[in-house]
Amino acid sequence: MSAPVRVTLKLASSLDARIALASGASRWITGASSRGAVHRLRAAHDAVLTGVGTILADDPLMTARPDGIPAARQPLRCVLDTRLRTPAGCALLTHGPAVLFHGADAPASARQALEAAGGRCVERRAGESGVEISHVLEWLEAESSRTVMIEAGGRVAASVIRAGVVDCIEWFRAPVILGGDGMPAVAALGLETLGAAPMFRRTQERACGADSWETWERV
Ligand SMILES: NC(=O)c1ccc[n+]([C@@H]2O[C@H](COP(=O)([O-])OP(=O)(O)OC[C@H]3O[C@@H](n4cnc5c(N)ncnc54)[C@H](OP(=O)(O)O)[C@@H]3O)[C@@H](O)[C@H]2O)c1
């Protein structure tokens, strides 16, 4: 499926495509130069989207702060959160508006608490793997977001790749190996043939401090 909103998937991993240790420890795999580049990328996108797994693990702000200073233009910060497990006291909600996409079964009490904390709760159709990404992208398009950068854990990354909506990958890789017991940047895709594997073409590669930063476009 090709979405009208341009979707960028940002991955920050070890050389062997791990984003965290099995224990969940993940800060910071990539270096300061890569993190600065990510803040500039955020500032260049209309929206950024994560999953509730990342909110619960890292409590991120997801604002654009190139050089440590908040950018004049901030992306719309969004979370995929089927059952509204995001804590009302999370850092995301203390720094301006944020959108929480949830399913029909999310508890009304959680919705009330999140809205009281400044969150905008948006109900979308949800299936087995969570809130349906195509419905989220439709909503973003209707809200005039033309570009979205996904910065999430392996579950959301797999979900958007499976949905075929990823136009571009910005991949930052640190010169470390975390091993197969680390958390994969992309969770299971359930592919049965190599021919079914999504393919990308590298369009840029550069050094970013000690890390490498590659840009890949969908073939
Ligand atoms: N290095 C990096 O670049 C980076 C970036 C972000 C996170 N991380 C690490 O990633 C880890 C968390 O990974 P994670 O996979 O648990 O979290 P995640 O991908 O951020 O969030 C996954 C959760 O999102 C919800 N969700 C709702 N709709 C979804 C959909 N369509 N597809 C997939 N998920 C959907 C699901 O919970 P519900 O069913 O409850 O909705 C799901 O369990 C943490 O250790 C964090 O530090 C690393």
The ligand as a Gaussian input file, in Angstrom:
#p B3LYP/6-31G(d) Opt

LIG

0 1
 N       17.208000       2.621000      19.457000
 C       16.085000       3.144000      19.041000
 O       16.041000       3.817000      18.009000
 C       14.836000       2.938000      19.835000
 C       13.751000       3.764000      19.586000
 C       12.591000       3.532000      20.306000
 C       12.536000       2.487000      21.222000
 N       13.608000       1.734000      21.454000
 C       13.551000       0.616000      22.421000
 O       12.531000      -0.271000      22.016000
 C       12.030000      -0.954000      23.182000
 C       10.514000      -0.991000      23.121000
 O       10.150000      -1.753000      22.002000
 P        8.671000      -2.298000      21.805000
 O        8.680000      -3.057000      20.526000
 O        8.207000      -2.928000      23.055000
 O        7.849000      -0.933000      21.702000
 P        7.156000      -0.084000      20.546000
 O        7.359000      -0.703000      19.196000
 O        7.588000       1.318000      20.731000
 O        5.632000      -0.191000      20.975000
 C        4.969000      -1.427000      20.798000
 C        3.569000      -1.342000      21.351000
 O        2.809000      -0.376000      20.621000
 C        1.453000      -0.749000      20.649000
 N        0.890000      -0.673000      19.303000
 C       -0.292000      -0.076000      18.986000
 N       -0.533000      -0.170000      17.694000
 C        0.493000      -0.864000      17.164000
 C        0.780000      -1.321000      15.851000
 N       -0.008000      -1.049000      14.789000
 N        1.903000      -2.048000      15.643000
 C        2.734000      -2.330000      16.664000
 N        2.524000      -1.927000      17.941000
 C        1.399000      -1.201000      18.183000
 C        1.389000      -2.187000      21.176000
 O        0.925000      -2.131000      22.523000
 P       -0.667000      -2.169000      22.765000
 O       -1.130000      -3.477000      22.197000
 O       -0.834000      -2.030000      24.220000
 O       -1.203000      -1.008000      21.997000
 C        2.836000      -2.640000      21.162000
 O        3.172000      -3.561000      22.170000
 C       12.568000      -0.210000      24.377000
 O       13.612000      -0.964000      24.947000
 C       13.124000       1.065000      23.800000
 O       14.208000       1.555000      24.528000
 C       14.779000       1.930000      20.775000

